[in-house]
Amino acid sequence: MASIDNGSDLGIEAALFKAADKLRGNMEPSDYKHVALGLIFLKHISDGFEMKRQALLTEYPEGAEDPDEYLADNIFWVPPEARWSHLQASAKQPNIGKLIDEAMIAIEKVNPSLKGVLPKDYGRPALNAVMLGELIDLISGIALGEGKDKARDLLGRVYEYFLGQFAGSEGKRGGEFYTPRSVVRTMVEMLEPYKGRVYDPCCGSGGMFVQSEKFVEAHGGRLGDIAIYGQESNYTTWRLCKMNLAVRGIDADIRWNSEGTFHKNELPDLRADVILANPPFNISDWGGERLREDARWKYGIPPAGNANFAWLQHILHHLSPTGTAGVVLANGSMSSTQSGEGEMRRAMIEGEVVDCMIALPGQLFYSTQIPACLWFLAKDKSNGIARDRKLRDRRGEVLFIDARKLGFMVDRTRKEFSDTDIARIADTYHAWRLGEGYADVPGFCKSASLEEIRSHGHVLTPGRYVGAEAAEEDETPFAERFAALQEQLEAQFAEAAELTETIRARLAGIGL
């Protein structure tokens, strides 16, 4: 495999996943992903260790078994019993599962940052030892003979590709830990996290951070120019994130607790330069009734039955004075008027924190058919710097982009943005923010004034502003239109129920 092309082609990742998936047999993808990803991670840190060890054996032999020599270069120390060569030599042994577990335990013991992160149930009877051995053989060929940076990048790409494929296999549950790469890339290219603090309050498996680091490196920056912070409430997903970042060599402060970001905010004093988030859509059981007096709710108290505006306000609370944010939310957030959401949206618009709204095409996400949108927020629209360029004063305006016609089908059920699509969206936003060469494009983008937004009742649906809305309506896929209508109907049911309760209460008060 030494001649593998390390460009943008996904051939090697796809071939590896196909081979690995064949070994899965009848095991559930949700279980198998931990088996496969754990071994890819083990191979990665063992490769990094062996490369450093060979250099030490040549230059400073007495330091080859000194853990401090490795830690000084941010390389994980791998004890002899956990090294890939040992596991590969034992791959055909019936107790290979137990040996892998012992390797994981040994690595965690000497690397505190990995404590509680690695999977350690390879020895369970339900796992086929022959399958494990074949998987070890398959992974052994990844990046064989490559240089350090190329090997790390290839293993990182394989890990990221496997995450995406497992998310697709798991459907709705997969969407809980993975945001499709083309959506993340769009957000990152728009906000350009070049330096400073990057935060994700519901970080899943860490895709936002991986793409942010890729952006920095692609534009001549250094790994480490951005400081990464995150929180995740699902322990299994937190472990996936820690491994995903470690495979990429990304140092990050990722916190976990089961109570979640709203109720146990692990980073209360953090003020981030860029926030990227894909919170769960329309979450109804977020415990909002216990947080009525929270300081984060500057624009209104979010309803206990929907966390959308709690997420937006939590994110605004954590922005630095010139910080910007990109947030994925359900389309209902742009137009809902129930439970005070319309008033909160009005307060955010009038408070000059909404910078840009993007309507997304359907079928981008694994987890839902609910149409989604992107909110871009800015703590101070009067100024700011994107990389080395000063932004213009955007107060009194909001940019609307209707991207529903963009994207291409990658398979029967799912769509992705192409590189051209991502560039078109990001370039439009950059031109508008900088005041350099921006022009409204009917049917695609419009810079709307606050007066115009007020005339639409502070509804932020891009189709209302960019024009040609009626022509597009018929071309919207049925599944997308149906999901939108269903969401609207549910909102109306909830509103009707509230009105019914109000009428009952007033009738009861008459005392008849």
Rosetta blueprint (number, residue, H / E / L):
1 M L
2 A L
3 S L
4 I L
5 D L
6 N L
7 G L
8 S L
9 D L
10 L L
11 G H
12 I H
13 E H
14 A H
15 A H
16 L H
17 F H
18 K H
19 A H
20 A H
21 D H
22 K H
23 L H
24 R H
25 G L
26 N L
27 M L
28 E L
29 P H
30 S H
31 D H
32 Y H
33 K H
34 H H
35 V H
36 A H
37 L H
38 G H
39 L H
40 I H
41 F H
42 L H
43 K H
44 H H
45 I H
46 S H
47 D H
48 G H
49 F H
50 E H
51 M H
52 K H
53 R H
54 Q H
55 A H
56 L H
57 L H
58 T H
59 E H
60 Y L
61 P H
62 E H
63 G H
64 A L
65 E L
66 D L
67 P H
68 D H
69 E H
70 Y H
71 L H
72 A L
73 D L
74 N L
75 I L
76 F L
77 W L
78 V L
79 P L
80 P H
81 E H
82 A H
83 R L
84 W H
85 S H
86 H H
87 L H
88 Q H
89 A H
90 S L
91 A L
92 K L
93 Q L
94 P L
95 N L
96 I H
97 G H
98 K H
99 L H
100 I H
101 D H
102 E H
103 A H
104 M H
105 I H
106 A H
107 I H
108 E H
109 K H
110 V H
111 N L
112 P H
113 S H
114 L H
115 K L
116 G L
117 V L
118 L L
119 P L
120 K L
121 D L
122 Y L
123 G L
124 R L
125 P L
126 A L
127 L L
128 N L
129 A H
130 V H
131 M H
132 L H
133 G H
134 E H
135 L H
136 I H
137 D H
138 L H
139 I H
140 S H
141 G L
142 I L
143 A L
144 L L
145 G L
146 E L
147 G L
148 K H
149 D H
150 K H
151 A H
152 R H
153 D H
154 L H
155 L H
156 G H
157 R H
158 V H
159 Y H
160 E H
161 Y H
162 F H
163 L H
164 G H
165 Q H
166 F H
167 A H
168 G H
169 S H
170 E H
171 G H
172 K H
173 R H
174 G H
175 G H
176 E H
177 F L
178 Y L
179 T L
180 P L
181 R H
182 S H
183 V H
184 V H
185 R H
186 T H
187 M H
188 V H
189 E H
190 M H
191 L H
192 E L
193 P L
194 Y L
195 K L
196 G E
197 R E
198 V E
199 Y E
200 D E
201 P L
202 C L
203 C L
204 G L
205 S L
206 G L
207 G H
208 M H
209 F H
210 V H
211 Q H
212 S H
213 E H
214 K H
215 F H
216 V H
217 E H
218 A H
219 H L
220 G L
221 G L
222 R L
223 L L
224 G L
225 D L
226 I E
227 A E
228 I E
229 Y E
230 G E
231 Q E
232 E E
233 S L
234 N L
235 Y H
236 T H
237 T H
238 W H
239 R H
240 L H
241 C H
242 K H
243 M H
244 N H
245 L H
246 A H
247 V H
248 R L
249 G L
250 I L
251 D L
252 A E
253 D E
254 I E
255 R E
256 W E
257 N L
258 S L
259 E L
260 G H
261 T H
262 F H
263 H H
264 K L
265 N L
266 E L
267 L L
268 P L
269 D L
270 L L
271 R L
272 A E
273 D E
274 V E
275 I E
276 L E
277 A E
278 N L
279 P L
280 P L
281 F L
282 N L
283 I L
284 S L
285 D L
286 W L
287 G L
288 G H
289 E H
290 R H
291 L L
292 R L
293 E L
294 D L
295 A L
296 R L
297 W L
298 K L
299 Y L
300 G L
301 I L
302 P L
303 P L
304 A L
305 G L
306 N L
307 A L
308 N H
309 F H
310 A H
311 W H
312 L H
313 Q H
314 H H
315 I H
316 L H
317 H H
318 H L
319 L E
320 S E
321 P E
322 T E
323 G E
324 T E
325 A E
326 G E
327 V E
328 V E
329 L E
330 A E
331 N H
332 G H
333 S H
334 M H
335 S L
336 S L
337 T L
338 Q H
339 S H
340 G H
341 E H
342 G H
343 E H
344 M H
345 R H
346 R H
347 A H
348 M H
349 I H
350 E H
351 G L
352 E L
353 V L
354 V E
355 D E
356 C E
357 M E
358 I E
359 A E
360 L L
361 P L
362 G L
363 Q L
364 L L
365 F L
366 Y L
367 S L
368 T L
369 Q L
370 I L
371 P L
372 A E
373 C E
374 L E
375 W E
376 F E
377 L E
378 A E
379 K L
380 D L
381 K L
382 S L
383 N L
384 G L
385 I E
386 A E
387 R L
388 D L
389 R E
390 K E
391 L L
392 R L
393 D L
394 R L
395 R L
396 G L
397 E E
398 V E
399 L E
400 F E
401 I E
402 D E
403 A L
404 R L
405 K L
406 L L
407 G L
408 F E
409 M E
410 V L
411 D L
412 R L
413 T L
414 R L
415 K E
416 E E
417 F L
418 S L
419 D H
420 T H
421 D H
422 I H
423 A H
424 R H
425 I H
426 A H
427 D H
428 T H
429 Y H
430 H H
431 A H
432 W H
433 R H
434 L H
435 G L
436 E L
437 G L
438 Y L
439 A L
440 D L
441 V E
442 P L
443 G L
444 F L
445 C E
446 K E
447 S E
448 A E
449 S E
450 L H
451 E H
452 E H
453 I H
454 R H
455 S H
456 H L
457 G L
458 H L
459 V L
460 L L
461 T L
462 P L
463 G H
464 R H
465 Y H
466 V H
467 G L
468 A L
469 E H
470 A H
471 A H
472 E H
473 E H
474 D L
475 E L
476 T L
477 P L
478 F H
479 A H
480 E H
481 R H
482 F H
483 A H
484 A H
485 L H
486 Q H
487 E H
488 Q H
489 L H
490 E H
491 A H
492 Q H
493 F H
494 A H
495 E H
496 A H
497 A H
498 E H
499 L H
500 T H
501 E H
502 T H
503 I H
504 R H
505 A H
506 R H
507 L H
508 A H
509 G H
510 I H
511 G L
512 L L
